[in-house]
Amino acid sequence: MSILYGVSPSPFVRKAMLAHAHKNVPYELKVTMPNSEDEEFRQASPTGKVPAYKTDDGVGFADSSVIVAYLERISTNHSLYPEKASDYAQALWLEEWGDSELMAATGALYFQRVIGPIFIKQETDLSRVDEILTELLPKVFNLLESRLSDENWLIGDNLSIADITIGSCLISLLHADYQVEQSRWPKLYSYNERFLALPIAQAQIANEKNMINNGPS
Ligand SMILES: N[C@@H](CCC(=O)N[C@@H](CS)C(=O)NCC(=O)O)C(=O)O
């Protein structure tokens, strides 16, 4: 069976886990902290970043986007990449923007409120939190609000890699006790509710809460 190296509360590992769950592809999660010196992990991830992956025929590589692209090649079940070329391009752009800008803004709050205090014993910096809430998050939310419609998902009726990536960031905000303001970002508010209600999101959140509540063992 394929091996996914990482820890479920990492937003990039979470993204890979959500994609496996959506496509119903089995894997083994080998709990691995970023920068672990484990030799097998380092063969797959020379830079020490998680997630990393080893296929069932023994080939290793890293990066959430690469892992999901690989998954799609081995299973077309519940495809995460739209068929139409322009939709496909939009989904990839949203994945890229989600992995960079949205991940940076949501990850900053998640770090201050969850990862810092629980995993590395670093106190929350309240002035940084204020800056994130008043500057970083509104900027990315305004863009997201402009890309959402009343349709189910970011690109039409089917969940795509764009939703998996952006949904992963929304789970970070849930753990960080952040509520999207309905009056300010109404489309994002209902999209957030829809994504978090998905069975794959619920299962992922339960898995992570277990680790967040108990801390790293
Ligand atoms: N582009 C990578 C980013 C992965 C990443 O930055 N992972 C973080 C954990 S959430 C990490 O391993 N950080 C350790 C480091 O940068 O040294 C992906 O999509 O997988």
The ligand as a MOL file (V3000), in Angstrom:
LIG
                    3D

  0  0  0     0  0            999 V3000
M  V30 BEGIN CTAB
M  V30 COUNTS 20 19 0 0 0
M  V30 BEGIN ATOM
M  V30 1 N 4.5470 23.0160 -1.4810 0
M  V30 2 C 4.5790 22.0410 -0.4300 0
M  V30 3 C 4.6410 22.7550 0.9170 0
M  V30 4 C 4.8350 21.7730 2.0760 0
M  V30 5 C 5.1660 22.4860 3.3760 0
M  V30 6 O 5.5910 23.6460 3.3960 0
M  V30 7 N 4.9890 21.7480 4.4720 0
M  V30 8 C 5.3280 22.2790 5.7690 0
M  V30 9 C 4.3940 21.7120 6.8420 0
M  V30 10 S 2.7320 22.3170 6.6690 0
M  V30 11 C 6.7300 21.8120 6.1180 0
M  V30 12 O 7.0550 20.6620 5.9580 0
M  V30 13 N 7.5490 22.7340 6.6430 0
M  V30 14 C 8.8680 22.4150 7.0960 0
M  V30 15 C 9.8960 23.2970 6.4770 0
M  V30 16 O 9.5580 24.1860 5.6680 0
M  V30 17 O 11.0790 23.1180 6.8120 0
M  V30 18 C 3.3620 21.1150 -0.5490 0
M  V30 19 O 2.3860 21.4920 -1.2200 0
M  V30 20 O 3.3960 19.9920 -0.0290 0
M  V30 END ATOM
M  V30 BEGIN BOND
M  V30 1 1 1 2
M  V30 2 1 2 3
M  V30 3 1 2 18
M  V30 4 1 3 4
M  V30 5 1 4 5
M  V30 6 2 5 6
M  V30 7 1 5 7
M  V30 8 1 7 8
M  V30 9 1 8 9
M  V30 10 1 8 11
M  V30 11 1 9 10
M  V30 12 2 11 12
M  V30 13 1 11 13
M  V30 14 1 13 14
M  V30 15 1 14 15
M  V30 16 2 15 16
M  V30 17 1 15 17
M  V30 18 2 18 19
M  V30 19 1 18 20
M  V30 END BOND
M  V30 END CTAB
M  END
